[in-house]
Amino acid sequence: MSVVFVASSLLPTPFGVFTMHGFLDEQTGKEHVALTMGTVDDDAPVLGRLHSECLTGDALFSMRCDCGYQLEAALQAIAAEGRGVLLYLRQEGRGIGLLNKIRAYALQDEGADTVEANERLGFAPDMRDYAICKPMLAHLGIAEVELMTNNPRKVKALEGFGIRVAKRKALQIGLNPHNRKYLETKAGKLGHLLGEIHQGEAEQS
Ligand SMILES: Nc1nc2c(ncn2[C@@H]2O[C@H](COP(=O)(O)OP(=O)(O)OP(=O)(O)O)[C@@H](O)[C@H]2O)c(=O)[nH]1
């Protein structure tokens, strides 16, 4: 894997001012981004999130998933701590791409769940590869994180690259009537740790 760091700039957001670092994976041509706040290259574990691209949830306000809610909550949590990192990974649709995700959504409109839809299109349920995280975190000087996720595969992937995960922090937010089945399928078939599907969280309409 050949990953090149390209440039850093400030990124002011409603939550605070982050530093944005751009990386190019020369093998795939994909452009990935890391947002950091505070000093992250010291010895203390860094509050972190690996966020997979979701154009619909992150930018278009979709309520079909929990992605946009999690992105916002993660940035807020990092800003509240004044220190942390979010890797924004260009693996749209759990790696199948935007147009295939729309195809999968069409199948879900007809009753398939998110796993069945991927399989009917000839894809594995989750095609993501987290290898890009290793050189990105190495560039930022981060060796240990407290990871905001409900997905044990992310923890395993990081540990496999030699990144220590000091703690997993649940990120259960954004439950609504449109994503309840999606979240239930994530818990039932993809191994996400969602407890009683966001027990205690009021369902947003
Ligand atoms: N194929 C497919 N992808 C989806 C669907 N809904 C959301 N996604 C994608 O699923 C991914 C979710 O990414 P994350 O939120 O980083 O990861 P996660 O596995 O949900 O784990 P968490 O860290 O707990 O959020 C994004 O790439 C979305 O585009 C769907 O119905 N089908």
The ligand as an SDF file (V2000), in Angstrom:
LIG
                    3D

 32 34  0  0  0  0  0  0  0  0999 V2000
  -24.1950   -1.4310    1.5630 N   0  0  0  0  0  0  0  0  0  0  0  0
  -24.8090   -0.6290    2.4270 C   0  0  0  0  0  0  0  0  0  0  0  0
  -24.0790    0.2880    3.0920 N   0  0  0  0  0  0  0  0  0  0  0  0
  -24.7170    1.0730    3.9690 C   0  0  0  0  0  0  0  0  0  0  0  0
  -26.1060    1.0110    4.2010 C   0  0  0  0  0  0  0  0  0  0  0  0
  -26.4200    1.9570    5.1240 N   0  0  0  0  0  0  0  0  0  0  0  0
  -25.2670    2.5790    5.4580 C   0  0  0  0  0  0  0  0  0  0  0  0
  -24.2380    2.0510    4.7760 N   0  0  0  0  0  0  0  0  0  0  0  0
  -22.8040    2.3310    4.8570 C   0  0  0  0  0  0  0  0  0  0  0  0
  -22.3530    1.7450    6.0480 O   0  0  0  0  0  0  0  0  0  0  0  0
  -21.1660    2.4270    6.4880 C   0  0  0  0  0  0  0  0  0  0  0  0
  -21.3180    2.7520    7.9630 C   0  0  0  0  0  0  0  0  0  0  0  0
  -20.0880    3.2280    8.4320 O   0  0  0  0  0  0  0  0  0  0  0  0
  -19.7080    3.5010    9.9330 P   0  0  0  0  0  0  0  0  0  0  0  0
  -20.8070    4.2330   10.6290 O   0  0  0  0  0  0  0  0  0  0  0  0
  -18.3210    4.0940    9.9370 O   0  0  0  0  0  0  0  0  0  0  0  0
  -19.5150    2.0240   10.5260 O   0  0  0  0  0  0  0  0  0  0  0  0
  -20.3880    0.9970   11.2900 P   0  0  0  0  0  0  0  0  0  0  0  0
  -20.0260   -0.3630   10.8010 O   0  0  0  0  0  0  0  0  0  0  0  0
  -21.8210    1.4080   11.2440 O   0  0  0  0  0  0  0  0  0  0  0  0
  -19.8390    1.0610   12.7930 O   0  0  0  0  0  0  0  0  0  0  0  0
  -19.9340    2.2090   13.9100 P   0  0  0  0  0  0  0  0  0  0  0  0
  -18.5040    2.5860   14.1540 O   0  0  0  0  0  0  0  0  0  0  0  0
  -20.5510    1.5890   15.0770 O   0  0  0  0  0  0  0  0  0  0  0  0
  -20.7240    3.3370   13.3400 O   0  0  0  0  0  0  0  0  0  0  0  0
  -21.0120    3.6270    5.5770 C   0  0  0  0  0  0  0  0  0  0  0  0
  -20.0370    3.3300    4.5850 O   0  0  0  0  0  0  0  0  0  0  0  0
  -22.3920    3.7670    4.9200 C   0  0  0  0  0  0  0  0  0  0  0  0
  -22.3360    4.3400    3.6320 O   0  0  0  0  0  0  0  0  0  0  0  0
  -26.8530    0.0380    3.4850 C   0  0  0  0  0  0  0  0  0  0  0  0
  -28.0520   -0.1420    3.6470 O   0  0  0  0  0  0  0  0  0  0  0  0
  -26.1540   -0.7460    2.6100 N   0  0  0  0  0  0  0  0  0  0  0  0
  1  2  1  0
  2  3  2  0
  2 32  1  0
  3  4  1  0
  4  5  2  0
  4  8  1  0
  5  6  1  0
  5 30  1  0
  6  7  2  0
  7  8  1  0
  8  9  1  0
  9 10  1  0
  9 28  1  0
 10 11  1  0
 11 12  1  0
 11 26  1  0
 12 13  1  0
 13 14  1  0
 14 15  2  0
 14 16  1  0
 14 17  1  0
 17 18  1  0
 18 19  2  0
 18 20  1  0
 18 21  1  0
 21 22  1  0
 22 23  2  0
 22 24  1  0
 22 25  1  0
 26 27  1  0
 26 28  1  0
 28 29  1  0
 30 31  2  0
 30 32  1  0
M  END
$$$$
